[in-house]
């Protein structure tokens, strides 16, 4: 069995997986020692460590703004702080997440989206922009049918840390309900 190799970024240690059963294996550094595994502890197949293919990294710029994300330095590929595991940099991804309703997003898979933390950190400029962001989220939540909208406060608090206080989340929900009542 030839192990699969994954790596979230060029500066991050690679992970090894059994290509037969999917079980996580020890890192290459661990298996090089005398106590290394010769067989998968999940399925028992012999591990052919020397045939594992490492992830090959290439220089990469953001597809939106052109900011460098992965660069070569002294023969090694390094990730700048802008790389978040996609072709879009951290800043552009945060803006995308800030203005996109998670329930209708094509980039992540809500509720298990790996970029949800970016939405939590993004703060639109001005109160009007923030309310528009909250209302957009509530519109998507309503369309999804995930909850009765009177029970939407915990959803708001989960996605928007600025609404952690129940009073603030309730105020946003009531403003959204009022807007719907007026037919806007």
C-alpha positions, 0 to 999 in steps of 0.5 A: 500500500502506497500512502497518500500524502496531504499538506495544507500549505508549504510551511505545514507538516505533511500528513500520511493516510492509508490509501486502502482504509483511509486511516491516518498514519505517522509522519515521515519523520516519525516512521524513519526511526527504528520504531516506524510502522511497516504495516497499517494499523487499520487494515494490516497492509504493508506500507511502502513509504519510499513510494509515497509522492510528496505534495509539489508546491508552485508559486501562486498569486491571489486570483482576485487581487494578485497578492503573492501567496506562495513563493520560492525562497532559497530553494524551498516553497514558503507560504506568505500569511495570505495563503488560506488553502485556496486560490484566493488570498486571506483578505479577498476571502474574508471579504467574500465570506463577509458579503456572502451568505454561507447557505448559498456559498459555492466555495465552502460547505456550510456548516463545515466550511473551513473558512468560517473563521474568516467570516467571524473576523470580518467587520463591514464598514459602518452600521448599515453595511453590518445590518445588510450583512446580517439581513442577507444571512437571515434571508438565506437562513429563511430560504433554507428552512433550517429553523423557524425564524423566531429561533434564529438568534443562536444561528446569528450568534454562531456566525457573527461573534459581534452578536454574542450578546443575546440582546444584540442578536435579538435586536438584529432579528427584530429589525429584520422581522420589521423590515419583512413586515414592511415589505422591503 
